[in-house]
Amino acid sequence: MTTNGKEELVYYFKTNEQGQKLVLDKYVKRLIFIRPDKFYKRSIKQIKIDGVVVDVNSDPFSHYPEQTAIVFENKDEVLKKLFLAKKIEFNVLYGRDEAVSTFQIK
């Protein structure tokens, strides 16, 4: 929870076994992937929400290199799916290397 001057903003997040964090920013309608590691140049092209593939774009934060914003084409539709999701998976590309991150939602 944070305050932007007038109102309190509530953010939902999930941490997985690898210590990575996934934050749902319902105000800007995006996900924020946080992974503190030495490979700050990362990109995410698609995610799976309960096994269904969703194409996304990723944009790293310049002042916080461990954070990457994940944005969608159809924001409202994807946001509804994210609120109901049980499992979110995505492939993170570090140059030519690829890693899979999984978040189980209860």
C-alpha positions in Angstrom: 0.0 0.0 0.0 1.3 3.5 -0.8 -0.1 7.0 -0.8 0.0 9.3 -3.8 -1.0 12.5 -1.9 -4.8 12.2 -1.9 -5.6 8.5 -1.8 -4.2 5.2 -0.7 -3.2 2.8 -3.6 -3.3 -0.9 -3.0 -1.1 -3.3 -5.0 -1.3 -7.1 -5.0 1.8 -9.1 -5.2 3.0 -12.7 -5.2 6.5 -14.0 -4.4 7.6 -17.4 -5.8 10.1 -19.9 -4.5 13.0 -18.3 -6.4 12.4 -15.0 -4.6 11.0 -13.2 -7.6 8.0 -10.9 -7.1 5.1 -10.3 -9.4 3.1 -7.1 -8.7 -0.3 -6.4 -10.2 -0.6 -2.6 -10.9 -4.4 -2.3 -11.4 -4.1 1.5 -11.7 -1.8 1.5 -14.8 -3.2 -2.0 -15.8 0.1 -3.8 -16.0 2.3 -6.4 -14.2 5.6 -5.6 -12.7 8.2 -8.4 -12.5 10.9 -7.9 -9.9 14.0 -10.1 -9.9 17.1 -8.9 -8.2 19.9 -10.3 -10.3 22.9 -9.3 -12.3 21.1 -9.7 -15.7 19.1 -6.5 -16.0 18.7 -6.7 -19.8 15.6 -8.9 -19.9 12.5 -9.1 -22.1 9.2 -10.9 -21.7 7.2 -11.6 -24.9 4.3 -13.7 -23.6 2.8 -15.0 -20.4 0.5 -17.9 -19.7 -2.5 -17.3 -17.4 -3.8 -20.7 -16.3 -2.2 -22.3 -19.4 -3.6 -19.7 -21.9 -1.0 -17.7 -23.8 -1.2 -13.9 -23.8 1.2 -11.8 -25.9 2.8 -9.0 -24.0 5.4 -6.3 -24.2 8.0 -5.6 -21.6 9.8 -2.4 -20.6 12.5 -2.2 -18.0 12.4 0.7 -15.5 15.5 2.9 -16.0 15.8 3.9 -12.3 15.0 0.4 -11.0 16.8 -2.1 -13.2 15.6 -5.1 -11.3 12.0 -4.2 -12.3 10.3 -4.9 -15.6 6.9 -3.6 -16.6 4.7 -6.1 -18.5 1.9 -4.5 -20.6 -0.9 -6.0 -22.6 -2.8 -5.1 -25.8 -6.3 -5.7 -24.3 -5.7 -4.4 -20.8 -9.2 -4.8 -19.3 -9.7 -8.3 -20.6 -6.2 -9.5 -19.3 -6.7 -7.7 -16.0 -9.9 -9.7 -15.4 -8.0 -13.0 -16.2 -5.2 -12.0 -13.8 -7.6 -11.4 -10.9 -9.1 -15.0 -11.4 -5.7 -16.7 -12.2 -4.5 -19.7 -10.3 -1.1 -19.9 -12.1 0.9 -17.3 -14.0 3.9 -18.4 -16.0 6.3 -16.6 -18.4 9.5 -17.0 -20.2 12.1 -14.4 -19.4 14.8 -13.8 -22.0 18.3 -12.7 -21.0 19.9 -12.2 -24.4 19.9 -15.8 -25.7 19.3 -17.4 -22.4 15.8 -18.2 -21.3 14.3 -18.8 -17.8 10.8 -19.7 -16.8 9.1 -18.0 -13.9 6.0 -19.5 -12.3 3.7 -17.9 -9.7 1.0 -20.1 -8.0 -1.9 -18.0 -6.8 -4.1 -19.4 -4.0 
